[in-house]
Structure formats: C-alpha cells, structure tokens
Amino acid sequence: MSNFIELAYLLQHNYDLIKKNKKVLKDGSHIYFLKKLKKEFDDKKQNYSEKKKKLEDIKNKYGIMAKKLNNQKKEIEDNEYKLYNKAGSNLNVISKLEKSIDSGKQKLKKFEDEAVELLENEEKVSMELENLRLELINIRNNFYDYKQKSSEKIDNAEEHIKVLEKKVEEIQKDMPSELLYEINKLLENSDSAVVKLNGSVCEGCRMKVSAVTMDNIYKGAPIVHCDNCGRILYYDAKKQFEKKAKTS
C-alpha cells in the first residue's frame, strides 16, 4: 500500500496546486489596483485640462498686455514727438506733455511688470503641464502593463488548472476506491487529507506523533493516520534516510 500512499500524497499535492491557482482566479486585487490607476489617471487628466486652460488664459492675458504695452509706447513716443517738435515755447503745452509722458512711463512700467509676471506664470504652468503629461504617460503605461500581466497570470492559472485536473484524473485511476473514498471524506472537514511525516512531526498539524504511530509506519502498515489531526501520513523513508546521513 506504500506506493498507493505515495500516489495519495501526489494527489493531495495536485489538489493543493489547483486550490492555489483557483485562488488566483478569485483574487480581485488586480481589479482594485486597475481601478486605482484609472482614478489616478482621470484625476491627473482633469488637473491637466485645468492647467491647460489656465495656460491659455495666461497667454490671452499676455496678448492683451502686449497690445497695451505697444499702445502705451506709441502714446509716449507721440507725446515726446509733440514735446520736442510741436510744443515750441508754449509752457502750458510743454507742462501738459511732460506730465502725460511721466504718467505714460509709469503706466508702461506697470504694464511691463504685469507682463513679466504673466511670462513667469506661463513658464511655471508650462512646466507643471509637462510634468503632468509625463505622469499621465507613466500611469497609462503602468495600467496597460499591469493589465496585460494580470491577464497572463489568469490565463496561466486557468491553463494550470486544466493540466492539474487531468493529472488528478490519471492518479485517481491508479488508486484503490476505498483509499479515494477515505481521502474525500477527510477533505470534507479539512483542507488536506494526506500530509508528509517529517521525522516524527506531522506537517498537517505540526504536532509530534506517538511512538505507536511511528511503530506502525516502520512496520509498513497500509494506512497510518496522525493521532493528533487524523490525516493520512506519508513517510518518505528514502528522504528521511538521506537527511539523517547528512546530519550524521
């Protein structure tokens, strides 16, 4: 029966792998992460649109300001021309023109300061836009990369399940029906029915089995159960011997 117990352990191993791959299929963390990336993308895209509109507004304001600057310069030039070429010796006219020129230069200085501020804001918003553009590209690439990897992971899990289920069918054909029945009964109340005995410790419950159980193992009893958890024990005598040889 020892060969059948080895098959039973192999069967349990395949059951465990099937369960592991099914867990991948049920895991919704990839969907959560994709939604998180999409929200981040949408938020930054909205921010990008707002920054773009802000940049357009700044450029429009600068265009208006450039016209004001040109008009103000022309006004000053016209008044200076009148002052030096038309006013003659009329003190009243000269005084008015000088005041208009001074006032115009003050306005021109104010317009120039506002124009510089607009240019600085334009540069700042342009840099912010470029950074947002790069972030959007990065998020988009991460989204599609993660989506592709998640799809591949799911496809691989589905393929593995098919292969493992076929292996299970093949193993079951070579096993006695009474042993299969017992395994299935144990699996109704436990996540595993067949576990390895590591030395004298059951890997199912991590408890040391009794001397009687170990004696039954050494005597080659057909089926030996853990006297703590009730699982069927698989004892790999060859590996245990190799392990002892290495430590001795």
Secondary structure, 3 states (H helix, E strand, C coil): CHHHHHHHHHHHHHHHHHHHHHHHHHCCHHHHHHHHHHHHHHHHHHHHHHHHHHHHHHHHHHHHHHHHHHHHHHHHHHHHHHHHHCCCCCHHHHHHHHHHHHHHHHHHHHHHHHHHHHHHHHHHHHHHHHHHHHHHHHHHHHHHHHHHHHHHHHHHHHHHHHHHHHHHHHHHHCCCHHHHHHHHHHHCCCCCCEEEEECCEECCCCCECCHHHHHHHHCCCCCCECCCCCCEEECCHHHHHHHHHHHC
